[in-house]
Amino acid sequence: MEKLLLLPLLAGFATQALAQDVRPLSEFAETRAAFTQESDLACAGDTEAFGRLLNAADPAQQGDPAALSALAWLVASENCAYYTGDDEQVSYFYLRAAQEGYPVALAYGGIRMIRGLGLPQNPDAGAGLVMLALEGGFGDAGAMLAGELITGIYMPRNLEAAKNLLQAAEATGAEGALLNNVWAAYAAVSQ
């Protein structure tokens, strides 16, 4: 797979521009389910599923944001057949999907921006993207950002904000295991 350059995308990338384009996660339910299935098959080595996913995600053809996000996950997952280890490529896929207002990509792109994975580190802009994802209905985003605020590694520790985010994540339907892990981390440092 050819390596994609991230710099042209970042030149015009602004959190404010994305804010007006955030779309509800429910708009993506069907395509998200389909492309998650394709990425799971491709992860196990299914070349036909990988080809279908790659075709649907093709950024040169204004790729489907759910497909771009699934492709990002696929090439970022060490246990997958198509793992590349290329942080710039993964960030590129997530940010392209984020430009289409896809909440899942906003969350993962934002976390990558907070940590400086494959793009310049910018915790404030990254947190803004993650918050947009939460507003778009992706509850996991709140738990993910809470985790960053609890550890205090990439942004200042803020346990009150983390608690509020965890409560918002619960109300928005975040995945149970993720919530349990982040609540446990919160409990460990808030005593």
N, C-alpha and C positions, 0 to 999 in steps of 0.2 A: 504494500500500500504506500502511495507516495506521501511524503511528509508535507503537511500543510503549514504555511507560514502564519503565525499569529499576529505579527506586527500590523499588517494592514487592517485587521479587524479592530485592534485596540486603538488605532488612530482616531476612529470615529465613535468609540464606545463611551457612552455616558449613562450613568444611572438614571438621570432625569429623563432621558429619552425613552428608557424602558418603562418608566412608571406609568405612562399613559397607555402602554401596549400590553400590560399584564392581563392575561386571560384566565378565567377560572379553570382550575384543574379538571372540572367536570366536562369541559369541552373536549378534552383529550382522552376521555375514558376508553373509547373504542380503540383508537390508534395506540394508546399507551399499552393496553393489554396485548394487542397484536404484536407490537415491536418488542415488548418484554419477552414474549414467547419466542420470537425469532432470535433475540439475543441469547436466550437460554440454550436454544438448539445450537447456535453458532459457537457458544462457549464450549459446548461438548464436542465441537469439531465438525459440525454439519456445514459443509461448504456451500450447499445450495441456500441454506438459511442465511449464511453470511452474505452471499451474493444479493439476495433479496433485501437484506438490511442495508447493505452498502448502496444499492440502487435507490432505495427510498430515502436514504440519508444524504445523498450526493449534494454537498454544499454548493457546487457549481450550478445545480438546477433548483436552487431554493429548497433544499431538503426538508422533509417533514421534521418538525422539531422533536416529536417523540422518537423518531428513528435516529436522529442525531444524538439525542441523549442516551438512547440504548446503545448506540455504537460507542459513545464515550465510555460508558460503563464496561462494555465488552473489551475494549483495548486497554482499559485501566486495571482490569481484574487479573491478578497474577495467576489465578488458577484456570484461566480461560485459554483456549487454543489460539486465539488471536491477540493475546496480550502483546503490547509493544513496549510498555515502559516509557513511552514518550509523553511527558507531562505537557509539553506545548500542544501536541496534537489533541490530547484529552481536553485541555482547557479551550482550545479552539472549537471543538465540537459542542461543548456545553455553552459557550458564549454565543455561538451561532444560533443554537436553539433558544437561548435566553432572549435574543433579539426578536424572536417570534412570540414572546410573552409566555413561554412554557414554564410553569412554576417549578417543576422538577429541575430543569436546567438552571433556572435562576438560583435555586438553593445550592446545587453542587458547584456551579460556577462561582457563586459568592464565597463558598467555603474555600475553594481553590485560591480565590483572590485574597482572602484573609490570610491564608498560609503562604502565599507566594509560590504556588505549585504551577509551574509552566507559564507564568505571567508575573509581572511586577506585583510585589506584595502591597496591598492597600486594604487594611482592615476596615476602615470606615466605608469605603465603596462596597467591599464585599459584604459587610453586614447589611448595607442598604439593599443589596440584591436578595439576600436571604430573607429579609423582612418582606420584600415584594412577593417572594414565593409563598410565605405564610399568608399574606393578604390574598393571594390567588387560590388559597385552599389546600396547600400542601403542608399538612400538619407536621411532618417530619422536619421541615425547615426550622420550626421553632425549637425543637429538641436539639437539632444540630447546632444552632447558634447558641443555645443555652450551654451546650457542652464546651464551646469555645470560651464563653464567659466564665465558666466554672474552673477550667484549667488555668486560664490566665497566661497561656503560653504565647499566643499570637495577638492578643488584645488584653487590655486590663481586666482583671477579675472583677466581676460585678454580680454578686450572689442574688441581690434583690431582682435585678433585671433577668437573671437566669430563671429564678422561680416564676416570674411573670410569664416568661416565654414558655416554660414547661406547662403552665396552666393553659396558656393559649394553644399549645400543641395538643394537649389532651382534648380540649374543646373542638379542635379542628380534625380530630381523628388520626393522630400520629400513630405509627406502628408501635404495638405494645412492647416488644423487646427493646426497641430503641429508647422508649420512654423509661422503662425500668432501669436500663443501664445509666441513663443520664440522671434520673432521680437518685440512684445509688451514689453516683459521683457527687451530686449536690449534698446528700446527707453526710458523706464522708468528710467534706470540707466545711460544712456549716455548723459544726458542733463546737 
